[in-house]
Amino acid sequence: MTANDESANVPPFPAEYRASGLLLHLTSLPSPYGIGDLGSSAFSWINRLHDAGQRWWQSLPLGPTGYGDSPYQPMSSFAGNDMLISPGSLILDDLLTEKDCVTHFPADVVDYDAVIPFKIRLLDIAWKRFKAGRCSGRIRPEYDQFRAQHQHWLEDYALFRALKAKHNGAYYLEWPEELVYRRPEALAAAHRQLAAQGFPARDANYPRRADQCRSAGICGAE
């Protein structure tokens, strides 16, 4: 091991640093929408950690899940899981209404087969209202900023998800050969044919409410 290798493995804390925290995946938080999300329960949880003297919240990976809905099989290293977008926050931003979100999910288990189509329907409604300009005024600048900051991966990922939906969720190696090998003319044709669909995978109400939350660090689980 070289000196550089050794220094790269040193944690970014002073030797005397001591802290504790708890492991809880975001999906385990209480929610009326069938799955824990980046809504009010997440902020309440961080406040409770702080009040209990805890400094860290350890969560499982938050990427978009694939087969088996496992957080350890994400479809992207950059994108967030759209199932974790809070309908309650989208209501506050005028992208959804209370009536849109009426549902009756069990409180003690995540029924992914029911939650996924429910959330997809809500996000589709929110996206259509966003495109029509029926939302709070700050959302459009945030959306444009998000696209600009993440353009190095976002367009390819959006096209991948649109193609995956078009092919009924099939593994990408089962797609037509010209798409599997990313032939430019095939990708360009797919891009023209598939309208960009989706909503930025972040909690739309986060900037407004972050200052209401007490301090706690967040770390991932490997």
Backbone torsions as a table, in degrees:
resi	resn	phi	psi	omega
1	MET	NA	131.3	178.8
2	THR	-85.5	168.6	178.8
3	ALA	-62.4	-36.8	179.4
4	ASN	-66.1	-40.6	178.6
5	ASP	-62.0	-41.9	-177.9
6	GLU	-65.7	-42.2	-179.1
7	SER	-68.5	-29.1	-179.3
8	ALA	-68.4	-22.4	-178.0
9	ASN	-94.4	-0.7	-179.8
10	VAL	-77.7	125.8	179.8
11	PRO	-64.1	151.5	-176.0
12	PRO	-80.2	45.3	179.6
13	PHE	-132.4	150.4	174.5
14	PRO	-66.3	157.3	-174.8
15	ALA	-58.9	-31.0	-177.0
16	GLU	-86.8	0.8	-176.8
17	TYR	-67.4	132.3	175.4
18	ARG	-137.6	135.2	178.1
19	ALA	-158.8	161.8	178.6
20	SER	-132.5	165.6	178.8
21	GLY	-164.0	-170.0	-177.6
22	LEU	-134.3	148.1	174.8
23	LEU	-96.3	123.4	176.5
24	LEU	-154.7	118.8	178.4
25	HIS	-72.9	145.2	-176.0
26	LEU	-56.4	-35.6	-178.2
27	THR	-65.2	-17.5	-177.9
28	SER	-84.6	-7.7	178.2
29	LEU	-69.8	150.5	179.2
30	PRO	-66.8	141.8	179.3
31	SER	-159.6	141.1	175.4
32	PRO	-77.1	-3.2	-173.9
33	TYR	-104.5	18.2	171.3
34	GLY	91.8	-14.3	-178.3
35	ILE	-158.0	140.4	177.4
36	GLY	-59.2	146.1	-175.9
37	ASP	-147.0	-173.6	-178.1
38	LEU	-86.6	44.5	179.8
39	GLY	-105.5	-150.2	-173.2
40	SER	-62.4	-32.6	-179.5
41	SER	-64.8	-34.2	179.2
42	ALA	-66.1	-42.2	178.9
43	PHE	-68.8	-38.4	177.2
44	SER	-63.6	-38.7	179.4
45	TRP	-63.8	-43.4	178.7
46	ILE	-63.8	-40.4	177.7
47	ASN	-62.5	-39.2	179.4
48	ARG	-68.1	-38.2	175.4
49	LEU	-59.6	-46.7	-179.9
50	HIS	-60.7	-46.0	-178.2
51	ASP	-64.4	-27.0	179.2
52	ALA	-88.0	4.4	178.7
53	GLY	81.1	14.7	178.9
54	GLN	-89.3	143.3	-176.5
55	ARG	-107.6	-16.1	-173.5
56	TRP	-132.9	139.0	169.7
57	TRP	-111.7	115.0	177.8
58	GLN	-98.7	123.8	-179.4
59	SER	-118.8	158.3	171.6
60	LEU	-74.4	167.4	-180.0
61	PRO	-53.5	145.9	-173.1
62	LEU	-112.0	18.2	179.9
63	GLY	-76.3	168.7	178.7
64	PRO	-67.8	122.4	-174.2
65	THR	-80.0	154.4	178.1
66	GLY	-115.3	-123.6	-176.2
67	TYR	-63.5	132.5	178.5
68	GLY	77.4	0.6	179.0
69	ASP	57.6	29.1	-179.7
70	SER	-84.5	131.1	177.1
71	PRO	-65.4	-14.4	179.7
72	TYR	-92.1	8.1	173.5
73	GLN	-128.0	59.3	-177.9
74	PRO	-74.8	152.7	178.5
75	MET	-87.5	-3.5	178.7
76	SER	-153.1	145.6	174.4
77	SER	-86.8	-9.1	-175.5
78	PHE	-113.7	-41.8	-173.5
79	ALA	-72.7	153.2	173.1
80	GLY	-92.6	165.2	179.8
81	ASN	-80.5	116.3	-177.9
82	ASP	-65.9	-16.4	175.5
83	MET	-68.4	-14.4	-177.3
84	LEU	-95.8	-1.0	174.3
85	ILE	-69.4	134.2	-174.5
86	SER	-83.7	117.6	172.7
87	PRO	-58.6	-34.6	178.4
88	GLY	-60.5	-38.4	177.8
89	SER	-70.4	-36.6	177.9
90	LEU	-67.4	-30.7	174.0
91	ILE	-63.7	-44.0	-179.9
92	LEU	-63.7	-26.5	179.0
93	ASP	-95.3	13.5	175.5
94	ASP	65.3	20.9	177.5
95	LEU	-94.1	-18.0	174.7
96	LEU	-137.0	163.8	173.1
97	THR	-117.8	163.6	176.3
98	GLU	-57.5	-37.9	-179.0
99	LYS	-63.9	-35.7	178.7
100	ASP	-60.6	-31.6	-167.3
101	CYS	-101.4	7.6	-179.6
102	VAL	-63.7	127.5	179.8
103	THR	-162.4	170.7	179.1
104	HIS	-139.5	89.9	179.0
105	PHE	-102.0	153.1	174.5
106	PRO	-63.3	147.7	-176.2
107	ALA	-87.8	-13.4	-171.3
108	ASP	-112.4	4.3	-178.1
109	VAL	-156.2	149.6	175.2
110	VAL	-94.6	114.9	177.0
111	ASP	-93.5	88.1	-173.3
112	TYR	-60.1	-35.1	-179.3
113	ASP	-62.8	-27.1	177.8
114	ALA	-95.3	-37.2	-175.6
115	VAL	-68.4	-43.0	-174.4
116	ILE	-60.0	-51.9	178.0
117	PRO	-64.3	-32.6	177.3
118	PHE	-62.6	-48.2	-179.6
119	LYS	-67.9	-38.8	178.5
120	ILE	-60.8	-41.0	178.2
121	ARG	-62.3	-43.4	179.5
122	LEU	-64.4	-43.0	-179.4
123	LEU	-66.5	-33.1	176.8
124	ASP	-66.4	-41.6	176.7
125	ILE	-62.7	-46.1	-179.0
126	ALA	-62.0	-40.1	-179.0
127	TRP	-65.4	-42.1	179.9
128	LYS	-65.2	-39.2	178.2
129	ARG	-69.6	-35.3	177.2
130	PHE	-63.3	-47.0	-179.8
131	LYS	-63.0	-30.9	179.6
132	ALA	-83.3	-2.2	179.1
133	GLY	79.2	16.3	-177.9
134	ARG	-93.9	66.0	-178.6
135	CYS	-156.1	173.2	178.9
136	SER	-63.8	147.5	-170.4
137	GLY	-62.4	-24.1	-175.6
138	ARG	-80.9	-12.2	-173.4
139	ILE	-68.9	-41.6	-178.0
140	ARG	-61.2	-48.0	176.6
141	PRO	-60.1	-37.5	178.1
142	GLU	-65.7	-39.8	178.3
143	TYR	-62.6	-46.8	179.5
144	ASP	-63.3	-39.3	178.1
145	GLN	-65.3	-41.0	178.5
146	PHE	-60.2	-46.2	-179.5
147	ARG	-63.0	-41.3	-179.0
148	ALA	-66.6	-42.7	-176.7
149	GLN	-71.1	-26.3	-173.8
150	HIS	-117.3	22.9	-176.3
151	GLN	-65.0	-20.2	-178.1
152	HIS	-68.4	-16.0	177.9
153	TRP	-133.7	-21.6	-167.3
154	LEU	-66.3	-44.6	-176.7
155	GLU	-64.2	-45.1	178.8
156	ASP	-62.1	-41.2	-179.0
157	TYR	-66.9	-42.8	178.9
158	ALA	-60.9	-41.2	178.3
159	LEU	-66.3	-40.4	177.6
160	PHE	-59.1	-46.4	-178.6
161	ARG	-67.3	-37.8	178.3
162	ALA	-65.9	-40.7	178.5
163	LEU	-67.6	-38.7	178.9
164	LYS	-63.3	-40.5	177.2
165	ALA	-65.7	-40.9	179.9
166	LYS	-61.8	-34.3	-179.3
167	HIS	-96.7	26.0	172.6
168	ASN	57.3	37.9	175.5
169	GLY	77.0	11.0	-177.5
170	ALA	-65.1	149.8	174.1
171	TYR	-56.9	138.5	-169.9
172	TYR	-63.6	-24.6	177.6
173	LEU	-70.8	-10.4	176.5
174	GLU	-94.8	-0.5	176.9
175	TRP	-74.3	170.9	175.4
176	PRO	-54.9	145.3	-173.2
177	GLU	-55.9	-38.9	-176.8
178	GLU	-65.8	-25.7	175.7
179	LEU	-82.4	-39.6	178.8
180	VAL	-58.0	-41.2	-178.6
181	TYR	-90.9	8.8	173.9
182	ARG	52.9	46.3	177.3
183	ARG	-69.5	128.3	-171.6
184	PRO	-53.1	-42.3	-177.7
185	GLU	-66.6	-33.8	178.7
186	ALA	-70.7	-41.7	178.6
187	LEU	-65.9	-39.7	179.0
188	ALA	-64.1	-40.9	178.6
189	ALA	-65.1	-42.1	179.0
190	ALA	-64.0	-38.6	-179.7
191	HIS	-64.2	-38.1	178.8
192	ARG	-69.7	-37.4	-173.8
193	GLN	-77.7	-31.5	-174.3
194	LEU	-100.8	113.7	176.9
195	ALA	-64.7	139.6	178.3
196	ALA	-62.7	120.9	-178.7
197	GLN	-127.5	143.4	177.1
198	GLY	138.4	-176.3	179.5
199	PHE	-145.5	140.9	-176.8
200	PRO	-51.9	129.8	-173.4
201	ALA	-81.8	70.9	174.9
202	ARG	-152.2	159.8	-177.6
203	ASP	-76.8	117.9	-171.7
204	ALA	-63.9	-21.4	-175.6
205	ASN	-103.1	4.9	-173.8
206	TYR	-58.9	-48.5	-175.6
207	PRO	-59.5	-33.7	-176.9
208	ARG	-72.2	-29.7	-170.1
209	ARG	-109.0	-6.8	-177.4
210	ALA	-61.5	-33.2	-178.3
211	ASP	-75.0	-6.9	175.9
212	GLN	-89.7	-2.5	-172.3
213	CYS	-106.7	138.4	178.5
214	ARG	-77.1	176.0	-170.5
215	SER	-84.0	134.3	170.4
216	ALA	-164.3	137.3	177.5
217	GLY	-81.1	154.2	177.9
218	ILE	-120.6	131.6	178.2
219	CYS	-134.4	158.8	-178.3
220	GLY	-94.5	171.0	177.1
221	ALA	-115.9	135.9	179.3
222	GLU	-99.4	NA	NA
